[in-house]
Amino acid sequence: MEASGQTNEQGTERGGGFGLFRWVLGLGLALVLYVLSVAPAVKLCTGTSLAGPLTVFYLPLRVLHDRVPFVSRFYDWYFHLWGV
């Protein structure tokens, strides 16, 4: 048995729901950071050797920008905010 978990009378570990919550929260936070990191990354890496890999890394966001109008409006505003 792990030190962090406790077992109930049926022998199953309690607290599994909290672990799932942490995973979902962590994945959500990672997604938000990915979406918001594109403008600072472009600003810092334009004209460097990282520009090519950066284009590939953020390609899913570029596709969304090109095909979804509200995403396009958001990123146009967000890039303007960052001066990119």
N, C-alpha and C positions, 0 to 999 in steps of 0.2 A: 504494500500500500504506500502511496506517495505521502510525504509529510504534509503537503498543502491540502490534501483532500480528506474528507471524512466519509465513512461509509454508514449507510443507514441499516435498518434491520434486514433488508433484502440483500444486502451485500453490494449494492450499487453505490457509486460515488455521488455525493451531493455537491452542489455548486457548479454543475456542468452548464447550467443556463448562464451563469455569470461569465464563464469562459467563452461561450458563444457570443455573448454581448460584447466582450472585449475584441473578439475577432471581427465582428461586424463593424464596431466602432473604429477599429484600426484600419480596416479596408476602406471605410468611408472617408476617414481622414487622409489616407494615402491618395484616394481619388481626387479629393478637393485640392490637395497639394500639387498633384500632377496637373490638374486643370489650371490652377493659378500660377504655376511656375513657368509657364511658357513665355510670358512677356519678359520677366527678368532674365531668363536664360538666353533669349534672343538678344536682348540688350547687351549682355555680357559677352556673348560668343560670336556676334556678327563680325566677320572678317578674320576669324581665327580658324585653326584647323578643326575645331569642334563643330563648325557650321554644318558639315555634311552629316555626321552622326546625330546631331540635334534635329535635323530635318526628318530623319528616319524615326527617331524616338517620338516626335510630336506629330507624326503623320496622321494618326487617328483624329487628332484635334483639327488638323487642317481639312480633312475630309468633312467633318462636322461643320466647320466654318463655311465651306463651299456649298453645302447642301441644305443646311437648316438656317432659315432666316434669323430667328432670335439668337442663335449661337453666333452668327455672323455679326449681328448688331452688338452683342456683348463683347466679343473680342475686338471689334473695331474701337469701341469705347475703352476697353481695358488696355489695348496697345497704345492708344492716344494718351491715356493716363500715365503710362510708363515712358512715353516719349519715344516709342519705337516706330 
